[in-house]
Amino acid sequence: MADKRTCNVVILGLAFLFIFTAFTTCGNVEQTVVKSLQNDTFVGSGYHSLGIIYGVFSFCNLFAPAVVAVIGSKFTMFLSGLLYSGYIAVFITPSTWAFYLTSVLIGVAAAMLWTAQGHFLVENSEASTINRNTGMFWALLQCSMLFGNLYIYLDWNRRTEIPDSSRKNIFLSLLVASMLGTLSFLALRKNHPEEEMLSEEEGQSLLSTPTMYKHRVSTAVQDAKAEFKTILQLMKGRTILLLSPCMAYSGLELSFYSGVYGTCIGATTQFGAAAKGLIGISGIVVGIGEIVGGGLFGLLFKNNCFRRTSVVFLGMVVHFIAFYLIFLNIPDDAPVVFHTTTQNKSYLTPSVSIALLCSFLLGLGDSCFNTQLYSILGHVYAEHSTPAFAIFKFIQSVFAAVAFFYSGYVLLMWQLLLMVILGFSGTLCFFIAERMQNVSDDIQEY
């Protein structure tokens, strides 16, 4: 049984590796791709598409558990993978209506996919293996930022324009990767076959399959209502209210490193023919920062060698250094130019080394905030972890969606300033929440 469970976790990680190699790469380059389209009938925006995805994702998170309970984790992940593949396929022959329709669908799919993933991972883990299995899955997932972006670098390096043939080849390759990941879900094996047997109550209606599913739907809806009430109760608590600014900041910086910063690099005139290829290298370096940070604070310091506040403070400092260097190194109009490259000049002569250093710092800082938010939520809400994490993903996704919508209109300087203000506020509130929790733990000990 243990071998079957481990095999399931590895297959799950590989499936997500393939799917998110496609999606993460797509998110990193799609605004640049949209700007390069030689198609007068296409009027979409990569920023708006990503904003729609995260906006729909945030609200569908509230209903996803009910869907997973009815149709099962494996089938949910397979259907979600098909929708992810459909979004990738749109870029092969772009059309505005399909672009935005699949943006909505992939937002729904993302909520279902991640809910089912969490459920399936827990199903295939025990108390003694949950950390190992989570670590294996996380390591495979983070590698998704490496391979697709490497392809982008190799194909786009020294290109000033992206021809249709190059775009089609890239997204055909990404579509194949996404479909491989989707089909991998079919290789997942049931962990407890006996759990699929009908209960006595369902057995009485053996001849009425619709009745059986009606019972499952009714149970799932009741569970969803109960969880929604728990979410509303938790949102009124002081801890969630204090952590909300930090969660909101994680959404802003998520949108910045995953979609905006790569576009800024690709639009910087002074990088010349290397600019487009640097988008891929930047994505790889962000991934390395994520892997280093996650491994450092998720594994080396799992025995509380470092306080959560120390890691969050480090994340804030790392990000603020990155923001300052980006402010000096990247022209202010980089996020907003569409048909041309940047017209403004930066304070420093744009440097590839500084740009890639900032990519690493963005990934490292993101891992600092996310690992510690998960840590404090898991500690404070051990008995209500699912609703607590749902609140985190809801707030993070809403602010990521808002950020994507304004990113195409607001100059880089103001985007960085907003992140500095919210990052400082979020870190301060995190400190207060952690202090309150430490005092509460001390009182309980006495």
TORKOL-4160 file (C-alpha; in steps of 0.2 Angstrom, whole numbers, padded with zeros to 4 digits, m for minus):
446
<pt num="1" X="0000" Y="0000" Z="0000"/>
<pt num="2" X="0014" Y="0012" Z="0004"/>
<pt num="3" X="0022" Y="0009" Z="m0013"/>
<pt num="4" X="0006" Y="0012" Z="m0022"/>
<pt num="5" X="0004" Y="0028" Z="m0012"/>
<pt num="6" X="0021" Y="0034" Z="m0016"/>
<pt num="7" X="0019" Y="0030" Z="m0034"/>
<pt num="8" X="0003" Y="0040" Z="m0034"/>
<pt num="9" X="0012" Y="0055" Z="m0027"/>
<pt num="10" X="0026" Y="0054" Z="m0039"/>
<pt num="11" X="0013" Y="0053" Z="m0054"/>
<pt num="12" X="0003" Y="0067" Z="m0047"/>
<pt num="13" X="0019" Y="0078" Z="m0046"/>
<pt num="14" X="0024" Y="0073" Z="m0063"/>
<pt num="15" X="0007" Y="0077" Z="m0070"/>
<pt num="16" X="0008" Y="0095" Z="m0062"/>
<pt num="17" X="0025" Y="0097" Z="m0068"/>
<pt num="18" X="0020" Y="0094" Z="m0086"/>
<pt num="19" X="0004" Y="0105" Z="m0085"/>
<pt num="20" X="0012" Y="0119" Z="m0076"/>
<pt num="21" X="0027" Y="0119" Z="m0087"/>
<pt num="22" X="0015" Y="0124" Z="m0100"/>
<pt num="23" X="0004" Y="0136" Z="m0090"/>
<pt num="24" X="0018" Y="0145" Z="m0080"/>
<pt num="25" X="0028" Y="0147" Z="m0097"/>
<pt num="26" X="0012" Y="0154" Z="m0105"/>
<pt num="27" X="0009" Y="0166" Z="m0091"/>
<pt num="28" X="0027" Y="0172" Z="m0091"/>
<pt num="29" X="0026" Y="0176" Z="m0110"/>
<pt num="30" X="0008" Y="0179" Z="m0115"/>
<pt num="31" X="0008" Y="0198" Z="m0114"/>
<pt num="32" X="0024" Y="0198" Z="m0125"/>
<pt num="33" X="0016" Y="0186" Z="m0137"/>
<pt num="34" X="0000" Y="0196" Z="m0138"/>
<pt num="35" X="0009" Y="0212" Z="m0142"/>
<pt num="36" X="0018" Y="0203" Z="m0156"/>
<pt num="37" X="0003" Y="0195" Z="m0165"/>
<pt num="38" X="0002" Y="0200" Z="m0183"/>
<pt num="39" X="m0017" Y="0199" Z="m0182"/>
<pt num="40" X="m0028" Y="0215" Z="m0184"/>
<pt num="41" X="m0044" Y="0206" Z="m0178"/>
<pt num="42" X="m0036" Y="0201" Z="m0161"/>
<pt num="43" X="m0039" Y="0214" Z="m0147"/>
<pt num="44" X="m0035" Y="0204" Z="m0131"/>
<pt num="45" X="m0023" Y="0208" Z="m0117"/>
<pt num="46" X="m0012" Y="0195" Z="m0108"/>
<pt num="47" X="m0014" Y="0205" Z="m0092"/>
<pt num="48" X="m0033" Y="0205" Z="m0093"/>
<pt num="49" X="m0033" Y="0187" Z="m0096"/>
<pt num="50" X="m0023" Y="0183" Z="m0081"/>
<pt num="51" X="m0033" Y="0195" Z="m0071"/>
<pt num="52" X="m0049" Y="0185" Z="m0076"/>
<pt num="53" X="m0041" Y="0168" Z="m0072"/>
<pt num="54" X="m0036" Y="0174" Z="m0054"/>
<pt num="55" X="m0053" Y="0183" Z="m0052"/>
<pt num="56" X="m0063" Y="0167" Z="m0057"/>
<pt num="57" X="m0051" Y="0156" Z="m0047"/>
<pt num="58" X="m0054" Y="0166" Z="m0031"/>
<pt num="59" X="m0072" Y="0164" Z="m0031"/>
<pt num="60" X="m0073" Y="0146" Z="m0037"/>
<pt num="61" X="m0062" Y="0140" Z="m0023"/>
<pt num="62" X="m0078" Y="0142" Z="m0012"/>
<pt num="63" X="m0087" Y="0129" Z="m0022"/>
<pt num="64" X="m0074" Y="0117" Z="m0028"/>
<pt num="65" X="m0074" Y="0105" Z="m0013"/>
<pt num="66" X="m0092" Y="0101" Z="m0017"/>
<pt num="67" X="m0088" Y="0097" Z="m0035"/>
<pt num="68" X="m0073" Y="0086" Z="m0030"/>
<pt num="69" X="m0084" Y="0077" Z="m0017"/>
<pt num="70" X="m0097" Y="0072" Z="m0030"/>
<pt num="71" X="m0086" Y="0067" Z="m0045"/>
<pt num="72" X="m0070" Y="0062" Z="m0036"/>
<pt num="73" X="m0052" Y="0069" Z="m0036"/>
<pt num="74" X="m0045" Y="0059" Z="m0051"/>
<pt num="75" X="m0059" Y="0064" Z="m0063"/>
<pt num="76" X="m0059" Y="0082" Z="m0057"/>
<pt num="77" X="m0040" Y="0083" Z="m0061"/>
<pt num="78" X="m0042" Y="0075" Z="m0078"/>
<pt num="79" X="m0056" Y="0087" Z="m0083"/>
<pt num="80" X="m0046" Y="0102" Z="m0076"/>
<pt num="81" X="m0031" Y="0097" Z="m0086"/>
<pt num="82" X="m0041" Y="0097" Z="m0102"/>
<pt num="83" X="m0047" Y="0115" Z="m0099"/>
<pt num="84" X="m0029" Y="0120" Z="m0096"/>
<pt num="85" X="m0024" Y="0112" Z="m0112"/>
<pt num="86" X="m0038" Y="0121" Z="m0121"/>
<pt num="87" X="m0031" Y="0138" Z="m0115"/>
<pt num="88" X="m0014" Y="0134" Z="m0121"/>
<pt num="89" X="m0021" Y="0129" Z="m0138"/>
<pt num="90" X="m0029" Y="0146" Z="m0140"/>
<pt num="91" X="m0012" Y="0153" Z="m0143"/>
<pt num="92" X="m0009" Y="0142" Z="m0159"/>
<pt num="93" X="m0023" Y="0151" Z="m0168"/>
<pt num="94" X="m0028" Y="0166" Z="m0157"/>
<pt num="95" X="m0046" Y="0173" Z="m0157"/>
<pt num="96" X="m0052" Y="0186" Z="m0145"/>
<pt num="97" X="m0068" Y="0177" Z="m0139"/>
<pt num="98" X="m0059" Y="0160" Z="m0137"/>
<pt num="99" X="m0045" Y="0169" Z="m0127"/>
<pt num="100" X="m0057" Y="0176" Z="m0114"/>
<pt num="101" X="m0068" Y="0161" Z="m0114"/>
<pt num="102" X="m0054" Y="0149" Z="m0110"/>
<pt num="103" X="m0048" Y="0162" Z="m0097"/>
<pt num="104" X="m0064" Y="0160" Z="m0087"/>
<pt num="105" X="m0064" Y="0141" Z="m0089"/>
<pt num="106" X="m0046" Y="0139" Z="m0083"/>
<pt num="107" X="m0051" Y="0150" Z="m0068"/>
<pt num="108" X="m0064" Y="0137" Z="m0064"/>
<pt num="109" X="m0052" Y="0123" Z="m0068"/>
<pt num="110" X="m0038" Y="0130" Z="m0057"/>
<pt num="111" X="m0050" Y="0130" Z="m0042"/>
<pt num="112" X="m0055" Y="0112" Z="m0045"/>
<pt num="113" X="m0038" Y="0106" Z="m0049"/>
<pt num="114" X="m0029" Y="0112" Z="m0033"/>
<pt num="115" X="m0044" Y="0107" Z="m0022"/>
<pt num="116" X="m0043" Y="0089" Z="m0029"/>
<pt num="117" X="m0024" Y="0089" Z="m0028"/>
<pt num="118" X="m0024" Y="0093" Z="m0010"/>
<pt num="119" X="m0038" Y="0080" Z="m0006"/>
<pt num="120" X="m0028" Y="0067" Z="m0016"/>
<pt num="121" X="m0012" Y="0071" Z="m0008"/>
<pt num="122" X="m0019" Y="0069" Z="0009"/>
<pt num="123" X="m0028" Y="0052" Z="0004"/>
<pt num="124" X="m0011" Y="0045" Z="m0001"/>
<pt num="125" X="m0002" Y="0051" Z="0015"/>
<pt num="126" X="m0001" Y="0046" Z="0033"/>
<pt num="127" X="0005" Y="0057" Z="0047"/>
<pt num="128" X="0023" Y="0050" Z="0045"/>
<pt num="129" X="0023" Y="0053" Z="0026"/>
<pt num="130" X="0014" Y="0069" Z="0024"/>
<pt num="131" X="0029" Y="0080" Z="0025"/>
<pt num="132" X="0039" Y="0069" Z="0013"/>
<pt num="133" X="0025" Y="0068" Z="0000"/>
<pt num="134" X="0022" Y="0086" Z="0001"/>
<pt num="135" X="0041" Y="0089" Z="m0002"/>
<pt num="136" X="0041" Y="0078" Z="m0017"/>
<pt num="137" X="0026" Y="0086" Z="m0025"/>
<pt num="138" X="0032" Y="0103" Z="m0021"/>
<pt num="139" X="0050" Y="0099" Z="m0029"/>
<pt num="140" X="0042" Y="0092" Z="m0045"/>
<pt num="141" X="0030" Y="0107" Z="m0046"/>
<pt num="142" X="0044" Y="0120" Z="m0044"/>
<pt num="143" X="0054" Y="0112" Z="m0058"/>
<pt num="144" X="0040" Y="0118" Z="m0070"/>
<pt num="145" X="0047" Y="0135" Z="m0070"/>
<pt num="146" X="0063" Y="0129" Z="m0078"/>
<pt num="147" X="0060" Y="0118" Z="m0093"/>
<pt num="148" X="0047" Y="0129" Z="m0103"/>
<pt num="149" X="0057" Y="0145" Z="m0099"/>
<pt num="150" X="0073" Y="0137" Z="m0106"/>
<pt num="151" X="0064" Y="0133" Z="m0122"/>
<pt num="152" X="0058" Y="0151" Z="m0123"/>
<pt num="153" X="0076" Y="0157" Z="m0121"/>
<pt num="154" X="0083" Y="0145" Z="m0134"/>
<pt num="155" X="0070" Y="0150" Z="m0147"/>
<pt num="156" X="0069" Y="0168" Z="m0144"/>
<pt num="157" X="0087" Y="0173" Z="m0140"/>
<pt num="158" X="0093" Y="0186" Z="m0152"/>
<pt num="159" X="0075" Y="0189" Z="m0159"/>
<pt num="160" X="0068" Y="0206" Z="m0160"/>
<pt num="161" X="0051" Y="0200" Z="m0166"/>
<pt num="162" X="0042" Y="0184" Z="m0163"/>
<pt num="163" X="0036" Y="0177" Z="m0180"/>
<pt num="164" X="0020" Y="0167" Z="m0181"/>
<pt num="165" X="0029" Y="0151" Z="m0185"/>
<pt num="166" X="0039" Y="0152" Z="m0168"/>
<pt num="167" X="0024" Y="0156" Z="m0158"/>
<pt num="168" X="0015" Y="0141" Z="m0166"/>
<pt num="169" X="0029" Y="0129" Z="m0162"/>
<pt num="170" X="0031" Y="0135" Z="m0144"/>
<pt num="171" X="0013" Y="0133" Z="m0140"/>
<pt num="172" X="0011" Y="0116" Z="m0149"/>
<pt num="173" X="0026" Y="0110" Z="m0138"/>
<pt num="174" X="0017" Y="0117" Z="m0123"/>
<pt num="175" X="0001" Y="0109" Z="m0128"/>
<pt num="176" X="0009" Y="0092" Z="m0129"/>
<pt num="177" X="0017" Y="0095" Z="m0112"/>
<pt num="178" X="0000" Y="0099" Z="m0105"/>
<pt num="179" X="m0009" Y="0085" Z="m0113"/>
<pt num="180" X="0004" Y="0073" Z="m0106"/>
<pt num="181" X="0001" Y="0079" Z="m0089"/>
<pt num="182" X="m0018" Y="0078" Z="m0091"/>
<pt num="183" X="m0016" Y="0060" Z="m0097"/>
<pt num="184" X="m0005" Y="0056" Z="m0082"/>
<pt num="185" X="m0020" Y="0058" Z="m0071"/>
<pt num="186" X="m0027" Y="0042" Z="m0078"/>
<pt num="187" X="m0013" Y="0032" Z="m0072"/>
<pt num="188" X="m0017" Y="0037" Z="m0054"/>
<pt num="189" X="m0023" Y="0021" Z="m0044"/>
<pt num="190" X="m0037" Y="0021" Z="m0031"/>
<pt num="191" X="m0029" Y="0020" Z="m0014"/>
<pt num="192" X="m0044" Y="0012" Z="m0005"/>
<pt num="193" X="m0055" Y="0002" Z="m0017"/>
<pt num="194" X="m0066" Y="m0003" Z="m0002"/>
<pt num="195" X="m0071" Y="0016" Z="m0001"/>
<pt num="196" X="m0078" Y="0015" Z="m0018"/>
<pt num="197" X="m0091" Y="0002" Z="m0012"/>
<pt num="198" X="m0109" Y="0007" Z="m0008"/>
<pt num="199" X="m0114" Y="0011" Z="0009"/>
<pt num="200" X="m0129" Y="0001" Z="0016"/>
<pt num="201" X="m0140" Y="0016" Z="0013"/>
<pt num="202" X="m0134" Y="0018" Z="m0005"/>
<pt num="203" X="m0135" Y="m0001" Z="m0007"/>
<pt num="204" X="m0154" Y="m0001" Z="m0005"/>
<pt num="205" X="m0155" Y="0010" Z="m0020"/>
<pt num="206" X="m0143" Y="0000" Z="m0030"/>
<pt num="207" X="m0155" Y="m0001" Z="m0045"/>
<pt num="208" X="m0156" Y="0018" Z="m0045"/>
<pt num="209" X="m0140" Y="0026" Z="m0049"/>
<pt num="210" X="m0147" Y="0044" Z="m0050"/>
<pt num="211" X="m0153" Y="0042" Z="m0032"/>
<pt num="212" X="m0135" Y="0037" Z="m0027"/>
<pt num="213" X="m0128" Y="0053" Z="m0035"/>
<pt num="214" X="m0142" Y="0063" Z="m0028"/>
<pt num="215" X="m0137" Y="0058" Z="m0011"/>
<pt num="216" X="m0119" Y="0062" Z="m0014"/>
<pt num="217" X="m0123" Y="0079" Z="m0021"/>
<pt num="218" X="m0134" Y="0083" Z="m0006"/>
<pt num="219" X="m0120" Y="0078" Z="0006"/>
<pt num="220" X="m0107" Y="0088" Z="m0003"/>
<pt num="221" X="m0119" Y="0103" Z="m0003"/>
<pt num="222" X="m0122" Y="0102" Z="0015"/>
<pt num="223" X="m0103" Y="0100" Z="0018"/>
<pt num="224" X="m0100" Y="0115" Z="0007"/>
<pt num="225" X="m0112" Y="0126" Z="0017"/>
<pt num="226" X="m0104" Y="0121" Z="0033"/>
<pt num="227" X="m0087" Y="0125" Z="0027"/>
<pt num="228" X="m0093" Y="0142" Z="0020"/>
<pt num="229" X="m0100" Y="0146" Z="0037"/>
<pt num="230" X="m0083" Y="0142" Z="0045"/>
<pt num="231" X="m0075" Y="0153" Z="0032"/>
<pt num="232" X="m0086" Y="0167" Z="0037"/>
<pt num="233" X="m0082" Y="0164" Z="0056"/>
<pt num="234" X="m0064" Y="0164" Z="0053"/>
<pt num="235" X="m0064" Y="0180" Z="0043"/>
<pt num="236" X="m0071" Y="0189" Z="0058"/>
<pt num="237" X="m0056" Y="0183" Z="0069"/>
<pt num="238" X="m0042" Y="0195" Z="0073"/>
<pt num="239" X="m0028" Y="0183" Z="0066"/>
<pt num="240" X="m0036" Y="0182" Z="0049"/>
<pt num="241" X="m0039" Y="0201" Z="0049"/>
<pt num="242" X="m0021" Y="0204" Z="0054"/>
<pt num="243" X="m0014" Y="0192" Z="0041"/>
<pt num="244" X="m0025" Y="0199" Z="0027"/>
<pt num="245" X="m0013" Y="0213" Z="0022"/>
<pt num="246" X="0001" Y="0200" Z="0020"/>
<pt num="247" X="m0010" Y="0189" Z="0010"/>
<pt num="248" X="m0015" Y="0203" Z="m0001"/>
<pt num="249" X="0004" Y="0208" Z="m0004"/>
<pt num="250" X="0007" Y="0190" Z="m0009"/>
<pt num="251" X="m0006" Y="0192" Z="m0022"/>
<pt num="252" X="0002" Y="0208" Z="m0029"/>
<pt num="253" X="0020" Y="0201" Z="m0030"/>
<pt num="254" X="0013" Y="0185" Z="m0037"/>
<pt num="255" X="0006" Y="0195" Z="m0052"/>
<pt num="256" X="0022" Y="0205" Z="m0053"/>
<pt num="257" X="0035" Y="0191" Z="m0054"/>
<pt num="258" X="0024" Y="0179" Z="m0064"/>
<pt num="259" X="0018" Y="0190" Z="m0078"/>
<pt num="260" X="0023" Y="0208" Z="m0077"/>
<pt num="261" X="0042" Y="0208" Z="m0074"/>
<pt num="262" X="0046" Y="0196" Z="m0088"/>
<pt num="263" X="0036" Y="0208" Z="m0100"/>
<pt num="264" X="0045" Y="0223" Z="m0093"/>
<pt num="265" X="0062" Y="0214" Z="m0097"/>
<pt num="266" X="0056" Y="0209" Z="m0115"/>
<pt num="267" X="0050" Y="0227" Z="m0118"/>
<pt num="268" X="0067" Y="0236" Z="m0113"/>
<pt num="269" X="0074" Y="0243" Z="m0128"/>
<pt num="270" X="0092" Y="0244" Z="m0121"/>
<pt num="271" X="0093" Y="0225" Z="m0120"/>
<pt num="272" X="0092" Y="0224" Z="m0139"/>
<pt num="273" X="0090" Y="0208" Z="m0148"/>
<pt num="274" X="0093" Y="0198" Z="m0131"/>
<pt num="275" X="0077" Y="0206" Z="m0123"/>
<pt num="276" X="0065" Y="0192" Z="m0129"/>
<pt num="277" X="0076" Y="0178" Z="m0124"/>
<pt num="278" X="0079" Y="0186" Z="m0107"/>
<pt num="279" X="0061" Y="0183" Z="m0103"/>
<pt num="280" X="0064" Y="0164" Z="m0102"/>
<pt num="281" X="0080" Y="0166" Z="m0092"/>
<pt num="282" X="0071" Y="0177" Z="m0080"/>
<pt num="283" X="0058" Y="0164" Z="m0077"/>
<pt num="284" X="0071" Y="0151" Z="m0074"/>
<pt num="285" X="0080" Y="0162" Z="m0061"/>
<pt num="286" X="0064" Y="0166" Z="m0052"/>
<pt num="287" X="0061" Y="0147" Z="m0051"/>
<pt num="288" X="0078" Y="0144" Z="m0044"/>
<pt num="289" X="0075" Y="0158" Z="m0031"/>
<pt num="290" X="0058" Y="0149" Z="m0026"/>
<pt num="291" X="0067" Y="0132" Z="m0025"/>
<pt num="292" X="0081" Y="0139" Z="m0014"/>
<pt num="293" X="0070" Y="0148" Z="m0003"/>
<pt num="294" X="0057" Y="0134" Z="m0001"/>
<pt num="295" X="0071" Y="0121" Z="0002"/>
<pt num="296" X="0080" Y="0133" Z="0015"/>
<pt num="297" X="0065" Y="0138" Z="0025"/>
<pt num="298" X="0053" Y="0123" Z="0022"/>
<pt num="299" X="0066" Y="0109" Z="0025"/>
<pt num="300" X="0082" Y="0116" Z="0034"/>
<pt num="301" X="0073" Y="0126" Z="0047"/>
<pt num="302" X="0058" Y="0114" Z="0049"/>
<pt num="303" X="0063" Y="0112" Z="0067"/>
<pt num="304" X="0060" Y="0130" Z="0071"/>
<pt num="305" X="0078" Y="0136" Z="0070"/>
<pt num="306" X="0072" Y="0152" Z="0063"/>
<pt num="307" X="0056" Y="0161" Z="0069"/>
<pt num="308" X="0043" Y="0164" Z="0056"/>
<pt num="309" X="0045" Y="0183" Z="0059"/>
<pt num="310" X="0063" Y="0182" Z="0054"/>
<pt num="311" X="0059" Y="0173" Z="0038"/>
<pt num="312" X="0046" Y="0186" Z="0034"/>
<pt num="313" X="0057" Y="0200" Z="0038"/>
<pt num="314" X="0070" Y="0193" Z="0027"/>
<pt num="315" X="0057" Y="0191" Z="0013"/>
<pt num="316" X="0052" Y="0209" Z="0015"/>
<pt num="317" X="0071" Y="0215" Z="0014"/>
<pt num="318" X="0075" Y="0204" Z="m0001"/>
<pt num="319" X="0059" Y="0211" Z="m0010"/>
<pt num="320" X="0063" Y="0229" Z="m0006"/>
<pt num="321" X="0081" Y="0227" Z="m0013"/>
<pt num="322" X="0074" Y="0219" Z="m0029"/>
<pt num="323" X="0061" Y="0233" Z="m0031"/>
<pt num="324" X="0074" Y="0247" Z="m0029"/>
<pt num="325" X="0085" Y="0239" Z="m0041"/>
<pt num="326" X="0071" Y="0236" Z="m0054"/>
<pt num="327" X="0066" Y="0255" Z="m0051"/>
<pt num="328" X="0084" Y="0260" Z="m0056"/>
<pt num="329" X="0087" Y="0247" Z="m0070"/>
<pt num="330" X="0070" Y="0246" Z="m0080"/>
<pt num="331" X="0062" Y="0260" Z="m0089"/>
<pt num="332" X="0046" Y="0267" Z="m0081"/>
<pt num="333" X="0035" Y="0263" Z="m0096"/>
<pt num="334" X="0040" Y="0245" Z="m0098"/>
<pt num="335" X="0024" Y="0237" Z="m0092"/>
<pt num="336" X="0013" Y="0249" Z="m0102"/>
<pt num="337" X="0020" Y="0250" Z="m0119"/>
<pt num="338" X="0011" Y="0239" Z="m0132"/>
<pt num="339" X="0016" Y="0241" Z="m0150"/>
<pt num="340" X="0034" Y="0247" Z="m0147"/>
<pt num="341" X="0048" Y="0244" Z="m0135"/>
<pt num="342" X="0051" Y="0257" Z="m0120"/>
<pt num="343" X="0053" Y="0275" Z="m0125"/>
<pt num="344" X="0059" Y="0281" Z="m0107"/>
<pt num="345" X="0076" Y="0279" Z="m0100"/>
<pt num="346" X="0080" Y="0271" Z="m0084"/>
<pt num="347" X="0091" Y="0279" Z="m0070"/>
<pt num="348" X="0105" Y="0266" Z="m0074"/>
<pt num="349" X="0110" Y="0259" Z="m0090"/>
<pt num="350" X="0099" Y="0243" Z="m0090"/>
<pt num="351" X="0110" Y="0228" Z="m0085"/>
<pt num="352" X="0106" Y="0210" Z="m0088"/>
<pt num="353" X="0115" Y="0205" Z="m0072"/>
<pt num="354" X="0105" Y="0216" Z="m0062"/>
<pt num="355" X="0089" Y="0211" Z="m0070"/>
<pt num="356" X="0092" Y="0193" Z="m0067"/>
<pt num="357" X="0098" Y="0196" Z="m0049"/>
<pt num="358" X="0081" Y="0204" Z="m0046"/>
<pt num="359" X="0072" Y="0189" Z="m0054"/>
<pt num="360" X="0081" Y="0178" Z="m0041"/>
<pt num="361" X="0077" Y="0190" Z="m0027"/>
<pt num="362" X="0058" Y="0190" Z="m0032"/>
<pt num="363" X="0058" Y="0171" Z="m0031"/>
<pt num="364" X="0067" Y="0170" Z="m0015"/>
<pt num="365" X="0056" Y="0183" Z="m0007"/>
<pt num="366" X="0040" Y="0175" Z="m0013"/>
<pt num="367" X="0045" Y="0159" Z="m0005"/>
<pt num="368" X="0049" Y="0167" Z="0012"/>
<pt num="369" X="0031" Y="0175" Z="0012"/>
<pt num="370" X="0022" Y="0159" Z="0006"/>
<pt num="371" X="0030" Y="0146" Z="0017"/>
<pt num="372" X="0028" Y="0157" Z="0033"/>
<pt num="373" X="0009" Y="0161" Z="0029"/>
<pt num="374" X="0006" Y="0142" Z="0026"/>
<pt num="375" X="0016" Y="0139" Z="0042"/>
<pt num="376" X="0006" Y="0151" Z="0053"/>
<pt num="377" X="m0011" Y="0146" Z="0046"/>
<pt num="378" X="m0007" Y="0128" Z="0049"/>
<pt num="379" X="m0002" Y="0131" Z="0067"/>
<pt num="380" X="m0016" Y="0143" Z="0072"/>
<pt num="381" X="m0030" Y="0134" Z="0062"/>
<pt num="382" X="m0024" Y="0116" Z="0064"/>
<pt num="383" X="m0043" Y="0110" Z="0066"/>
<pt num="384" X="m0049" Y="0121" Z="0052"/>
<pt num="385" X="m0035" Y="0121" Z="0040"/>
<pt num="386" X="m0045" Y="0119" Z="0024"/>
<pt num="387" X="m0056" Y="0135" Z="0027"/>
<pt num="388" X="m0041" Y="0145" Z="0033"/>
<pt num="389" X="m0031" Y="0140" Z="0017"/>
<pt num="390" X="m0046" Y="0144" Z="0006"/>
<pt num="391" X="m0047" Y="0162" Z="0014"/>
<pt num="392" X="m0028" Y="0164" Z="0010"/>
<pt num="393" X="m0030" Y="0158" Z="m0008"/>
<pt num="394" X="m0046" Y="0169" Z="m0010"/>
<pt num="395" X="m0037" Y="0185" Z="m0004"/>
<pt num="396" X="m0021" Y="0181" Z="m0013"/>
<pt num="397" X="m0030" Y="0178" Z="m0030"/>
<pt num="398" X="m0042" Y="0193" Z="m0029"/>
<pt num="399" X="m0027" Y="0205" Z="m0027"/>
<pt num="400" X="m0017" Y="0196" Z="m0040"/>
<pt num="401" X="m0032" Y="0198" Z="m0052"/>
<pt num="402" X="m0033" Y="0217" Z="m0047"/>
<pt num="403" X="m0015" Y="0219" Z="m0050"/>
<pt num="404" X="m0015" Y="0211" Z="m0067"/>
<pt num="405" X="m0030" Y="0222" Z="m0073"/>
<pt num="406" X="m0020" Y="0238" Z="m0068"/>
<pt num="407" X="m0003" Y="0232" Z="m0074"/>
<pt num="408" X="m0006" Y="0237" Z="m0092"/>
<pt num="409" X="m0010" Y="0255" Z="m0087"/>
<pt num="410" X="0001" Y="0260" Z="m0072"/>
<pt num="411" X="0019" Y="0265" Z="m0074"/>
<pt num="412" X="0032" Y="0254" Z="m0066"/>
<pt num="413" X="0036" Y="0266" Z="m0052"/>
<pt num="414" X="0019" Y="0267" Z="m0045"/>
<pt num="415" X="0017" Y="0248" Z="m0046"/>
<pt num="416" X="0033" Y="0246" Z="m0036"/>
<pt num="417" X="0028" Y="0259" Z="m0023"/>
<pt num="418" X="0011" Y="0251" Z="m0020"/>
<pt num="419" X="0020" Y="0234" Z="m0017"/>
<pt num="420" X="0032" Y="0243" Z="m0005"/>
<pt num="421" X="0018" Y="0251" Z="0005"/>
<pt num="422" X="0007" Y="0235" Z="0006"/>
<pt num="423" X="0023" Y="0224" Z="0009"/>
<pt num="424" X="0028" Y="0234" Z="0024"/>
<pt num="425" X="0010" Y="0235" Z="0031"/>
<pt num="426" X="0008" Y="0216" Z="0028"/>
<pt num="427" X="0025" Y="0212" Z="0037"/>
<pt num="428" X="0021" Y="0223" Z="0052"/>
<pt num="429" X="0003" Y="0215" Z="0054"/>
<pt num="430" X="0012" Y="0198" Z="0052"/>
<pt num="431" X="0023" Y="0202" Z="0067"/>
<pt num="432" X="0008" Y="0207" Z="0077"/>
<pt num="433" X="m0002" Y="0191" Z="0073"/>
<pt num="434" X="0014" Y="0181" Z="0077"/>
<pt num="435" X="0016" Y="0190" Z="0094"/>
<pt num="436" X="m0002" Y="0187" Z="0098"/>
<pt num="437" X="m0001" Y="0169" Z="0094"/>
<pt num="438" X="0015" Y="0167" Z="0105"/>
<pt num="439" X="0007" Y="0175" Z="0120"/>
<pt num="440" X="m0009" Y="0164" Z="0117"/>
<pt num="441" X="0003" Y="0149" Z="0117"/>
<pt num="442" X="0012" Y="0154" Z="0133"/>
<pt num="443" X="m0005" Y="0157" Z="0142"/>
<pt num="444" X="m0011" Y="0139" Z="0137"/>
<pt num="445" X="0005" Y="0132" Z="0144"/>
<pt num="446" X="0001" Y="0139" Z="0161"/>
